[in-house]
């Protein structure tokens, strides 16, 4: 019985550890996703700016 309880305790600790790793992974991925979205918005803004410059240069030619 005591050995069974030890096994159950180990399993519960393992599950808690896995849950914590999952939580940290999710937080890390959410942070990375936010950074990538910010980079994408910056690139989109650059493309819009370049497109406007091209339009201006073509209209003045």
C-alpha positions, 0 to 999 in steps of 0.5 A: 500500500505504501509503495502504491502511494509513493507511485501515485505521488510520483505520478502526480508530481510528474503531471504537475511538472508536465502542466507547468512545462505546458504553461511555460511553453504556451506563454513563450509561444504567445510572446513569440506570436506577439513579437512576430505580429509586431514585426509583420505590422512593421513590414506591412507599414514599410510596404505601404510606404514604399508603395506610396513612394512608387506611386508618387514617383510614377505620377511625377514622371 
